[in-house]
Amino acid sequence: MAMTVYPRQLGSVASGVYAGLTDHPPAPAFKPVAGHAADNHPRSLSEKQRKIPLLGLAADRIAEEVRNRAQRWLRRLDTIHASGCRTKQQRWDALGALAETILARIDLSNLCLGWYAEDGRFCLNRQRRLAEDGNLSECRVSRTLSALEDAGYVYRRFSRIYKHGQHWITRVTIHMRRQFFVDLGLGHLLAETVARAKAKRDVKLRAIQAKQQQASMQDLAEAQQRKQSHRKAQAARNAKVVKIDQQREQVRRRDEYDLAQQIAIEHAELSPAQQLALLKKLLNRT
């Protein structure tokens, strides 16, 4: 039984780009469809998530700014053009379609889009899923995230991975910057919410780490037990071989003694030296 290998840095966001590369088969090719891909409604905040003041108020204020364009919230996004022109309404409409989809996927402990698996690995949410749930094209989602990057609200980290030694893939880690919530007037809630989420995450990761350490110790104990059992079995086999060799040696000595007695009786006229030479000659012949 092979020992289980766990990630060296539990809960690392940077290791999220490698999560799921071997656990699942390659995803099927995306087929552009009209509307949502799986006949589901665009994903929005759940009732439990909406009760979190940071997420609920953020969704409401983004929707308000998309409707009114009063420059009350997220003013940096409205002034990203060097020409001084305001951002087009299409970009705001795309943000309105993505807002709850993004907020529903954000991990509040690190403000990154993803989730922690049961083994403590951080898994990323894909831009393709954002496009499907927001009922937008992938290129439009990419342009919207690029605009948010220009405004200082989003940071995307691109990682190129040679998957299975066959082809290159790109994994994108999407970080929401604190300035995004500050410009929504939620800076006072952000610190409290993140601190609470970090404490909850640390408790969960400590429990997972303790469980993994216990499993590792169990694996080591089982490996040591198997090794000890193998040594005992090998020692028993060696002892059996030695015993068989000893029995063969006893039989050989007894046969030599019987042959020497027979020579002494049948060739009594020979001297002891001659009898010994005859014995050696007969033994070498056999």
Residue pairs with C-beta under 8 A, 6 or more apart in sequence:
1 222
3 216
3 219
3 220
3 223
4 215
4 216
4 219
6 119
6 120
6 212
6 216
7 15
7 119
7 120
7 121
9 15
10 120
10 205
10 208
10 209
10 212
11 116
11 120
11 121
11 122
11 201
11 205
12 122
13 110
13 112
13 114
13 122
13 173
14 173
15 121
15 122
16 112
16 114
16 121
16 122
16 123
16 124
16 171
16 173
17 124
17 159
17 161
17 171
17 173
18 161
18 171
19 117
19 121
19 122
19 123
19 124
20 123
21 161
21 163
21 164
30 128
30 138
31 37
32 137
35 135
36 42
36 132
36 133
36 135
37 132
38 132
40 133
42 97
42 100
42 101
42 133
42 134
42 135
43 100
43 101
43 104
43 133
44 59
44 100
44 101
44 104
45 55
45 56
45 59
45 100
45 103
45 104
46 104
49 55
49 56
49 103
49 104
50 56
50 59
52 108
52 193
53 186
53 189
53 193
54 108
54 181
54 186
54 189
54 190
54 193
55 103
55 104
55 106
57 184
57 186
57 189
58 99
58 103
58 181
58 184
58 186
59 99
59 100
59 103
61 72
61 73
61 184
61 185
61 186
62 73
62 74
62 95
62 96
62 99
62 184
63 96
63 99
64 72
64 73
65 71
65 72
65 73
65 74
65 92
66 92
66 93
66 95
66 96
66 99
69 78
69 86
69 89
69 92
71 78
73 183
73 184
73 185
74 151
74 153
74 180
74 183
74 184
75 183
76 151
76 152
76 153
76 179
76 183
77 87
77 91
77 92
77 95
77 147
77 148
77 151
77 153
78 86
78 87
79 86
79 87
80 87
80 147
80 150
80 151
81 87
87 147
91 143
91 144
91 147
94 134
94 136
94 140
94 141
94 143
94 144
95 144
95 148
97 134
97 135
97 136
98 130
98 134
98 136
98 141
98 144
101 130
101 133
101 134
102 113
102 130
102 176
105 113
105 114
105 115
105 125
105 130
106 112
106 113
106 176
107 113
107 114
107 115
107 116
107 122
107 197
108 193
108 194
108 196
108 197
109 194
109 197
109 198
109 200
109 201
110 175
111 175
111 176
111 177
111 178
111 194
112 122
112 124
112 173
112 174
112 175
112 176
113 124
113 125
113 173
113 174
113 175
113 176
114 122
114 123
114 124
114 125
114 173
115 122
115 123
115 125
116 122
116 123
116 201
116 204
116 205
117 123
118 208
119 208
119 212
120 204
120 205
120 208
120 209
120 212
124 171
124 172
124 173
124 174
125 174
126 172
127 138
127 141
127 142
127 145
127 172
127 174
128 138
130 136
130 141
131 137
131 138
131 140
131 141
134 141
136 144
145 154
145 156
145 174
148 154
148 180
149 155
149 156
152 177
152 179
153 176
153 177
153 179
153 180
153 183
154 174
154 175
154 176
154 177
154 180
155 174
155 175
155 177
156 172
156 173
156 174
156 175
157 172
157 173
157 175
158 170
158 171
158 172
159 170
159 171
159 172
159 173
160 168
160 169
160 170
161 168
161 169
161 170
161 171
162 168
163 169
178 187
178 190
181 187
181 189
181 190
182 190
256 279
256 283
259 279
259 282
259 283
260 275
260 279
263 270
263 275
263 278
263 279
263 282
264 275
267 274
267 275
267 278
270 278
